């Protein structure tokens, strides 16, 4: 959608005002519906986020996005963000940043991602199980990323693997939200 209605690069470090306004407009359009809002930022078209040279700089950008997104939720929906369902998906490089100390608010659901091949990359540690937002799963039943790594419909994740991974998720109290 940013390709059509966006203004400038999808880079929060250099184009924060335009992206902020875009997010605000989207919440104004969809805020009347029942939603779970994803928070954070990655790159355009599911790529690594642009902006920030070091992990610490990237974490600062994402943390600014968290603050801004929650401000927008408060302003547009008119409720405390702690009362509005939110999810954080630490997909690919963002999981590494989270593990390095990315500061996430307490109340969003952390949806732990798989590795694109059916294995959940990480599940909550004991302290993370105590977060008010809880945990969930972000899972690919098939993955399409170019000809050499495409899992087509006839080559999806084996049902036994899905069952095993979802059982682990359930046992680790990742039960708040499962995104397939």
Secondary structure, DSSP 8 states (H G I E B T S, - for coil): -HHHH--S-S-TTT-HHHHHHHHHHHHHHHTTS---EE-S---TTS----S-SSHHHHHHHHHHHHHHHHHHHHHHH-S-GGGS-EEE---THHHHHHHHT----SSSEEEEEB-SSS-BS----HHHHTSSS-EEEE--SS--SSTTT---GGG---HHHHHHHHHHHHHTT--S-EE-
